[in-house]
């Protein structure tokens, strides 16, 4: 069989198939339909045995059908008149660009893209489309890293300052700093006491609310930590400030609204320590109040009442 040579860039398989259909000698096995828009394989078994070995290397009907599928040919249901004429075994295939007398359209018949080809094309298109977005994101990341670097440097400097201050502990706390701790539960009291002892301070832990003012009236402390959760905290503060206006009082809190904060400070507290707190937070408060306190006048400015009570 002479293979059709078209001006198109169609593949060898398509050209051979088209030439087979154009050859009237092959009509007992394969031929166009009356409209010329599809073709028939009259008897697939005979077609595979008598035609494929002559025109195709594979010579296998299954391989031939797979090739049709690769080029997007579709097996369609034949009309009743065709089935009556050729029998129920007939196969009919159709492609929009495969029609009798229209070899100029064969160039449009191409192999379907595989999933790998589609993924490669999609990836390539996405790479091109997203190049600008990637550059923009990269610039944002660089800017963020620069900002984080600055924050980190500041944080490192603050930590170094704290270490330097702690290294001067013997100078800052050369006289044993004393603290009173009254928390609303034993765990918090133990934690605070451990921190204070770790930095060289002595700590008295008060577990009963009624003992707070008794202890404050008996002992002079450099700093006092009281829990805001203690029911009579404001009464205790007011009573304590009647005879001691200098000793720093730090309130430990779980959370505080602005109105409560102002109220507590107005009652005589110097500062707050939000729970759960870290060792560094307590150390900073000690540095803030106790270091300066050591160089000032005595803490108690009024005589201490031995019978001080709020009840």
DRENDOPA-976764 format. One record per residue (C-alpha): residue in one letter; x, y, z. Coordinates in nm, 4 decimals. Each point is the difference from the previous one (the first is absolute). Example, Ala and Ser with C-alpha at 12.3 -4.5 7.8 and 13.67 -1.06 7.14 Angstrom:
REM residues 2
[timi a; [1.2300; -0.4500; 0.7800]]
[timi s; [0.1370; 0.3440; -0.0660]]
//
This chain:
REM residues 311
[timi x; [0.0000; 0.0000; 0.0000]]
[timi x; [0.1271; 0.3436; -0.0900]]
[timi x; [-0.0011; 0.2261; 0.3041]]
[timi x; [-0.1720; 0.3314; -0.0534]]
[timi x; [0.2414; 0.2945; -0.0010]]
[timi x; [-0.1763; 0.3096; 0.1188]]
[timi x; [0.1236; 0.3526; 0.0380]]
[timi x; [-0.0800; -0.0245; 0.3679]]
[timi x; [0.2186; -0.1151; 0.2862]]
[timi x; [-0.2273; -0.2941; 0.0878]]
[timi x; [0.1521; -0.3157; 0.1438]]
[timi x; [0.0753; -0.3218; -0.1863]]
[timi x; [-0.2764; -0.1897; 0.1772]]
[timi x; [-0.2670; 0.2530; -0.1015]]
[timi x; [0.1260; 0.0128; -0.3588]]
[timi x; [-0.0034; -0.3795; -0.0320]]
[timi x; [-0.3501; -0.0213; 0.1429]]
[timi x; [-0.1242; 0.2699; -0.2363]]
[timi x; [0.1622; -0.1734; -0.3010]]
[timi x; [-0.1584; -0.3331; 0.0953]]
[timi x; [-0.3428; 0.1619; -0.0051]]
[timi x; [0.0643; 0.1712; -0.3317]]
[timi x; [0.0907; -0.3339; -0.1609]]
[timi x; [-0.3229; -0.1634; -0.1240]]
[timi x; [0.1645; -0.3445; 0.0085]]
[timi x; [-0.0116; 0.0153; 0.3787]]
[timi x; [-0.3734; 0.0643; 0.0233]]
[timi x; [-0.0857; -0.3606; 0.0986]]
[timi x; [0.1947; 0.0655; 0.3207]]
[timi x; [-0.0047; 0.3764; 0.0562]]
[timi x; [-0.1908; 0.2865; -0.1667]]
[timi x; [-0.1492; 0.3437; 0.0506]]
[timi x; [-0.3623; 0.0415; 0.1015]]
[timi x; [-0.2393; 0.1519; -0.2500]]
[timi x; [0.0516; 0.3544; 0.1387]]
[timi x; [0.3783; -0.0445; 0.0082]]
[timi x; [0.0264; 0.1389; 0.3544]]
[timi x; [0.0891; -0.3341; 0.1636]]
[timi x; [0.1300; -0.3387; -0.1078]]
[timi x; [-0.1010; -0.3633; 0.0500]]
[timi x; [0.1979; -0.3118; 0.0777]]
[timi x; [-0.2333; -0.2564; -0.1501]]
[timi x; [0.1239; -0.3064; 0.1866]]
[timi x; [0.2677; 0.0736; 0.2602]]
[timi x; [0.1342; -0.3573; -0.0001]]
[timi x; [0.0411; -0.0126; -0.3790]]
[timi x; [0.1410; 0.3531; -0.0024]]
[timi x; [0.2650; -0.0914; 0.2559]]
[timi x; [0.0976; -0.3208; -0.1824]]
[timi x; [-0.0033; 0.1264; -0.3594]]
[timi x; [0.0853; 0.3720; 0.0172]]
[timi x; [0.2108; 0.0938; 0.2980]]
[timi x; [0.3016; -0.2189; -0.0805]]
[timi x; [0.0173; 0.1544; -0.3467]]
[timi x; [-0.0113; 0.3623; 0.1073]]
[timi x; [0.1200; 0.0240; 0.3620]]
[timi x; [0.3014; -0.1400; 0.1819]]
[timi x; [-0.1898; -0.1108; 0.3047]]
[timi x; [-0.2619; -0.2017; -0.1891]]
[timi x; [-0.2125; -0.0190; 0.3130]]
[timi x; [-0.3607; 0.1147; 0.0225]]
[timi x; [0.0309; 0.1091; 0.3639]]
[timi x; [0.3055; 0.2106; -0.0810]]
[timi x; [-0.1832; 0.1541; -0.2947]]
[timi x; [-0.2940; 0.0996; 0.2234]]
[timi x; [0.2401; 0.1445; 0.2597]]
[timi x; [0.1568; 0.2122; -0.2719]]
[timi x; [-0.3430; 0.1295; -0.1000]]
[timi x; [-0.0669; 0.0893; 0.3610]]
[timi x; [0.3340; 0.1810; 0.0317]]
[timi x; [-0.0976; 0.2195; -0.2931]]
[timi x; [-0.3397; 0.0705; 0.1559]]
[timi x; [-0.2153; -0.2132; -0.2319]]
[timi x; [-0.3259; -0.1024; 0.1626]]
[timi x; [-0.1912; -0.3245; -0.0488]]
[timi x; [-0.3621; 0.0965; -0.0595]]
[timi x; [-0.3267; -0.1874; -0.0236]]
[timi x; [-0.0905; -0.0733; -0.3613]]
[timi x; [-0.3374; 0.0838; -0.1479]]
[timi x; [-0.2527; -0.2791; -0.0423]]
[timi x; [0.0323; 0.0042; -0.3790]]
[timi x; [0.3767; -0.0626; 0.0264]]
[timi x; [-0.0533; -0.2879; 0.2425]]
[timi x; [-0.2562; -0.1564; -0.2335]]
[timi x; [0.2351; 0.0344; -0.2966]]
[timi x; [0.3262; -0.1232; 0.1603]]
[timi x; [-0.1082; -0.1885; 0.3128]]
[timi x; [0.0250; 0.0534; 0.3732]]
[timi x; [0.3778; -0.0600; 0.0033]]
[timi x; [0.0782; 0.3247; -0.1859]]
[timi x; [0.2101; 0.2703; 0.1732]]
[timi x; [-0.0357; 0.3680; -0.0761]]
[timi x; [0.2594; 0.2675; 0.0879]]
[timi x; [-0.0135; 0.3766; -0.0299]]
[timi x; [0.2322; 0.3010; 0.0285]]
[timi x; [-0.1062; 0.3545; -0.0837]]
[timi x; [0.3082; 0.0546; -0.2194]]
[timi x; [-0.0076; -0.3415; -0.1695]]
[timi x; [-0.2424; 0.0194; -0.2963]]
[timi x; [-0.0158; -0.1307; -0.3547]]
[timi x; [0.1574; 0.2353; -0.2548]]
[timi x; [0.1397; 0.2323; 0.2705]]
[timi x; [0.3633; -0.1004; 0.0278]]
[timi x; [0.0744; 0.3682; 0.0715]]
[timi x; [-0.1407; -0.0477; 0.3499]]
[timi x; [0.2272; -0.2881; 0.0942]]
[timi x; [0.2610; 0.2415; 0.1359]]
[timi x; [-0.2364; 0.0803; 0.2851]]
[timi x; [-0.0036; -0.3588; 0.1238]]
[timi x; [0.2610; -0.0323; 0.2712]]
[timi x; [0.0652; -0.2416; 0.2810]]
[timi x; [-0.1767; 0.0746; 0.3244]]
[timi x; [0.2203; 0.1428; 0.2705]]
[timi x; [0.0891; -0.2465; 0.2711]]
[timi x; [-0.0468; 0.0937; 0.3636]]
[timi x; [0.3759; 0.0443; 0.0308]]
[timi x; [0.0020; 0.2389; -0.2971]]
[timi x; [-0.2894; 0.1944; 0.1487]]
[timi x; [0.1738; 0.0218; 0.3357]]
[timi x; [0.3220; 0.1182; -0.1652]]
[timi x; [-0.1842; 0.2638; -0.2006]]
[timi x; [-0.1980; 0.1136; 0.3014]]
[timi x; [0.3157; 0.0133; 0.2099]]
[timi x; [0.1810; 0.2011; -0.2659]]
[timi x; [-0.2900; 0.2432; -0.0353]]
[timi x; [-0.0292; 0.0362; 0.3754]]
[timi x; [0.3732; 0.0626; 0.0290]]
[timi x; [-0.0263; 0.2779; -0.2546]]
[timi x; [-0.3184; 0.1473; 0.1447]]
[timi x; [0.1192; -0.0179; 0.3590]]
[timi x; [0.3518; 0.1323; -0.0529]]
[timi x; [-0.1031; 0.3538; 0.0864]]
[timi x; [-0.2034; -0.1168; 0.2990]]
[timi x; [0.2934; -0.2093; 0.1221]]
[timi x; [0.2328; 0.2980; -0.0229]]
[timi x; [-0.2494; 0.2105; 0.1921]]
[timi x; [-0.0358; -0.2633; 0.2714]]
[timi x; [0.3776; -0.0344; 0.0178]]
[timi x; [0.0340; 0.3743; 0.0529]]
[timi x; [-0.2621; -0.0123; 0.2764]]
[timi x; [0.1808; -0.2888; 0.1681]]
[timi x; [0.3311; 0.1860; -0.0149]]
[timi x; [-0.1653; 0.3074; 0.1501]]
[timi x; [-0.1543; -0.2081; 0.2771]]
[timi x; [0.3333; -0.1677; 0.0741]]
[timi x; [0.1707; 0.3377; 0.0256]]
[timi x; [-0.2668; 0.1195; 0.2430]]
[timi x; [0.0294; -0.3194; 0.2058]]
[timi x; [0.3774; 0.0416; 0.0045]]
[timi x; [-0.0368; 0.3468; 0.1500]]
[timi x; [-0.2476; -0.1281; 0.2614]]
[timi x; [0.2287; -0.2906; 0.0781]]
[timi x; [0.2978; 0.2312; 0.0482]]
[timi x; [-0.2051; 0.2114; 0.2407]]
[timi x; [-0.1094; -0.3135; 0.1866]]
[timi x; [0.3587; -0.1252; 0.0209]]
[timi x; [0.1117; 0.3346; 0.1390]]
[timi x; [-0.2753; -0.0101; 0.2630]]
[timi x; [0.1001; -0.3520; 0.1004]]
[timi x; [0.3643; 0.1048; 0.0195]]
[timi x; [-0.0971; 0.2941; 0.2200]]
[timi x; [-0.1893; -0.2344; 0.2276]]
[timi x; [0.2989; -0.2354; 0.0168]]
[timi x; [0.2310; 0.2893; 0.0818]]
[timi x; [-0.2354; 0.1136; 0.2728]]
[timi x; [-0.0229; -0.3500; 0.1408]]
[timi x; [0.3786; -0.0266; -0.0069]]
[timi x; [0.0044; 0.3066; 0.2273]]
[timi x; [-0.2340; -0.1674; 0.2462]]
[timi x; [0.2583; 0.0079; 0.2800]]
[timi x; [0.0229; 0.3781; -0.0413]]
[timi x; [-0.3684; 0.0622; -0.0483]]
[timi x; [-0.1122; -0.2299; 0.2779]]
[timi x; [0.3078; 0.0119; 0.2189]]
[timi x; [-0.2329; 0.0261; 0.2979]]
[timi x; [-0.2496; -0.2821; 0.0092]]
[timi x; [-0.3193; 0.1248; -0.1605]]
[timi x; [-0.3108; -0.1248; 0.1750]]
[timi x; [-0.3373; -0.0589; -0.1629]]
[timi x; [-0.3426; -0.1028; 0.1150]]
[timi x; [-0.2085; -0.2165; -0.2319]]
[timi x; [-0.3718; -0.0559; 0.0525]]
[timi x; [-0.1580; -0.1852; -0.2924]]
[timi x; [-0.3469; -0.1466; -0.0327]]
[timi x; [0.1351; -0.3556; -0.0333]]
[timi x; [0.2991; -0.1988; 0.1187]]
[timi x; [0.1349; -0.0681; -0.3499]]
[timi x; [0.0345; 0.3685; -0.0865]]
[timi x; [0.1528; 0.0769; 0.3399]]
[timi x; [0.2578; -0.2769; -0.0357]]
[timi x; [0.0887; 0.1102; -0.3530]]
[timi x; [0.0496; 0.3639; 0.1017]]
[timi x; [0.2013; -0.1002; 0.3058]]
[timi x; [0.2274; -0.2204; -0.2090]]
[timi x; [0.0726; 0.2855; -0.2421]]
[timi x; [0.0821; 0.2425; 0.2805]]
[timi x; [0.2313; -0.2447; 0.1734]]
[timi x; [0.1695; -0.0790; -0.3288]]
[timi x; [0.1101; 0.3634; -0.0359]]
[timi x; [0.1187; 0.0170; 0.3586]]
[timi x; [-0.3009; 0.1494; 0.1768]]
[timi x; [-0.1733; -0.1270; 0.3103]]
[timi x; [-0.3723; -0.0642; -0.0344]]
[timi x; [-0.2712; -0.0446; 0.2594]]
[timi x; [-0.2966; -0.1952; -0.1379]]
[timi x; [-0.3397; 0.0832; 0.1516]]
[timi x; [-0.2750; -0.2582; -0.0536]]
[timi x; [-0.2779; 0.1447; 0.2169]]
[timi x; [-0.1646; 0.3321; -0.0828]]
[timi x; [-0.0324; 0.0935; 0.3683]]
[timi x; [0.3787; -0.0309; 0.0454]]
[timi x; [0.0937; 0.2590; -0.2651]]
[timi x; [-0.0394; 0.3159; 0.2068]]
[timi x; [0.1405; -0.1726; 0.3083]]
[timi x; [0.3180; -0.0839; -0.1893]]
[timi x; [0.0207; 0.3463; -0.1582]]
[timi x; [-0.0298; 0.1636; 0.3419]]
[timi x; [0.2718; -0.2195; 0.1510]]
[timi x; [0.2603; 0.0043; -0.2795]]
[timi x; [0.1457; 0.2661; -0.2247]]
[timi x; [0.0065; -0.1264; -0.3624]]
[timi x; [0.1704; 0.1480; -0.3048]]
[timi x; [-0.2812; -0.1083; -0.2336]]
[timi x; [-0.3419; -0.1618; 0.0360]]
[timi x; [-0.1803; -0.2258; -0.2514]]
[timi x; [-0.3747; -0.0385; 0.0537]]
[timi x; [-0.2593; -0.1823; -0.2095]]
[timi x; [-0.2955; 0.2019; -0.1245]]
[timi x; [-0.2090; -0.3143; 0.0545]]
[timi x; [0.0257; 0.0429; 0.3775]]
[timi x; [-0.3556; 0.1033; 0.1020]]
[timi x; [0.0975; 0.2907; 0.2303]]
[timi x; [0.2935; 0.1228; -0.2072]]
[timi x; [-0.1119; 0.3640; -0.0207]]
[timi x; [-0.0651; 0.0180; 0.3754]]
[timi x; [0.3414; -0.1532; 0.0655]]
[timi x; [0.1675; 0.2525; -0.2304]]
[timi x; [-0.1780; 0.2938; 0.1602]]
[timi x; [0.0920; -0.1149; 0.3497]]
[timi x; [0.3627; -0.0597; -0.0964]]
[timi x; [0.0336; 0.3427; -0.1622]]
[timi x; [-0.1168; 0.1678; 0.3217]]
[timi x; [0.3438; -0.0573; 0.1484]]
[timi x; [0.2200; -0.0863; -0.3017]]
[timi x; [-0.0116; 0.2163; -0.3099]]
[timi x; [0.3324; -0.1091; -0.1509]]
[timi x; [0.0314; -0.3783; -0.0152]]
[timi x; [-0.0811; -0.1151; -0.3576]]
[timi x; [-0.3103; -0.2141; -0.0245]]
[timi x; [-0.0354; -0.2117; -0.3134]]
[timi x; [-0.3353; -0.1571; -0.0813]]
[timi x; [0.0010; -0.3328; -0.1864]]
[timi x; [-0.3044; -0.0267; -0.2256]]
[timi x; [-0.1616; -0.2401; -0.2459]]
[timi x; [-0.1454; 0.2835; -0.2059]]
[timi x; [-0.1098; 0.3520; 0.0682]]
[timi x; [-0.2302; 0.2514; -0.1659]]
[timi x; [0.1142; 0.3613; -0.0246]]
[timi x; [-0.2508; 0.1163; 0.2644]]
[timi x; [0.1181; -0.2667; 0.2461]]
[timi x; [0.3630; 0.0878; -0.0685]]
[timi x; [-0.0576; 0.3666; 0.0875]]
[timi x; [-0.1982; -0.0993; 0.3096]]
[timi x; [0.2735; -0.2339; 0.1237]]
[timi x; [0.2788; 0.2515; -0.0554]]
[timi x; [-0.2096; 0.2609; 0.1772]]
[timi x; [-0.0298; -0.2302; 0.2988]]
[timi x; [0.3767; -0.0060; 0.0453]]
[timi x; [0.1556; -0.2542; -0.2397]]
[timi x; [0.3164; 0.1019; -0.1862]]
[timi x; [-0.0080; -0.2437; -0.2894]]
[timi x; [-0.1530; -0.3188; -0.1332]]
[timi x; [0.1395; -0.3370; -0.1066]]
[timi x; [-0.2209; -0.1882; -0.2432]]
[timi x; [-0.0259; -0.3771; 0.0513]]
[timi x; [0.1301; -0.2335; -0.1171]]
[timi x; [0.3240; 0.1939; 0.0297]]
[timi x; [0.3551; -0.0954; -0.0886]]
[timi x; [0.3037; 0.0346; 0.2227]]
[timi x; [0.1272; 0.2947; -0.2059]]
[timi x; [-0.3173; 0.2001; 0.0663]]
[timi x; [0.0398; -0.0333; 0.3764]]
[timi x; [0.3741; 0.0753; -0.0189]]
[timi x; [-0.0675; 0.3186; -0.1954]]
[timi x; [-0.2426; 0.1164; 0.2699]]
[timi x; [0.2585; -0.0777; 0.2672]]
[timi x; [0.2582; 0.1996; -0.1940]]
[timi x; [-0.2455; 0.2837; -0.0465]]
[timi x; [-0.1006; 0.0373; 0.3640]]
[timi x; [0.2570; -0.1654; 0.2255]]
[timi x; [0.3229; 0.1304; -0.1497]]
[timi x; [-0.1076; 0.3638; 0.0365]]
[timi x; [-0.1576; -0.0764; 0.3364]]
[timi x; [0.3323; -0.1067; 0.1526]]
[timi x; [0.1472; 0.3496; -0.0401]]
[timi x; [-0.2993; 0.1858; 0.1417]]
[timi x; [-0.1129; 0.0796; 0.3519]]
[timi x; [-0.1497; -0.2708; 0.2190]]
[timi x; [-0.3131; -0.1547; -0.1436]]
[timi x; [-0.2401; 0.0603; 0.2856]]
[timi x; [-0.0792; 0.3667; 0.0486]]
[timi x; [-0.2584; -0.0422; 0.2740]]
[timi x; [0.0027; -0.2038; 0.3177]]
[timi x; [-0.1257; -0.3534; -0.0399]]
[timi x; [-0.3134; -0.0864; 0.1886]]
[timi x; [0.0236; -0.3335; 0.1729]]
[timi x; [-0.3773; -0.0358; 0.0006]]
[timi x; [-0.0680; 0.0915; -0.3639]]
[timi x; [-0.3086; -0.1767; -0.1360]]
[timi x; [-0.2742; 0.0415; -0.2563]]
[timi x; [-0.2509; -0.2160; 0.1841]]
//
